[in-house]
Amino acid sequence: MRSADVQEGFYYEKANRRGWLRLAVKVRGDTVTYIDFTGIGECTGFGRWAQRRLTLAEARAEFPREVAKISEQIAIVSAKAEATNFRARHS
């Protein structure tokens, strides 16, 4: 997949024996911010390893545990951002 074709959404990566699901949340040129089961990250050349794009329904059907873990990571990232914003407003 070409980097120019990457949009926000779910992608399945298969570079080794085992692949995994990532959610691209922000695309800026060749740099993609994503969330996976380990947390939030950034990658240049995201399109090199993205094998296919999935809808939320497809991701839930095919990778229910991974979608649940990504949802947990989204909640963690959101809570950290809210805490940071709260501290900034009240300091």
Stockholm file with secondary structure:
# STOCKHOLM 1.0

chainA/1-91         MRSADVQEGFYYEKANRRGWLRLAVKVRGDTVTYIDFTGIGECTGFGRWAQRRLTLAEARAEFPREVAKISEQIAIVSAKAEATNFRARHS
#=GR chainA/1-91 SS CCGGGCCSEEEEECSSSSCEEEEEEEEETTEEEEEETTEEEEEESHHHHEEEEECHHHHHHHCHHHHHHHHHHHHHHHHHHHHHHHHHHTC
#=GC SS_cons        CCGGGCCSEEEEECSSSSCEEEEEEEEETTEEEEEETTEEEEEESHHHHEEEEECHHHHHHHCHHHHHHHHHHHHHHHHHHHHHHHHHHTC
//
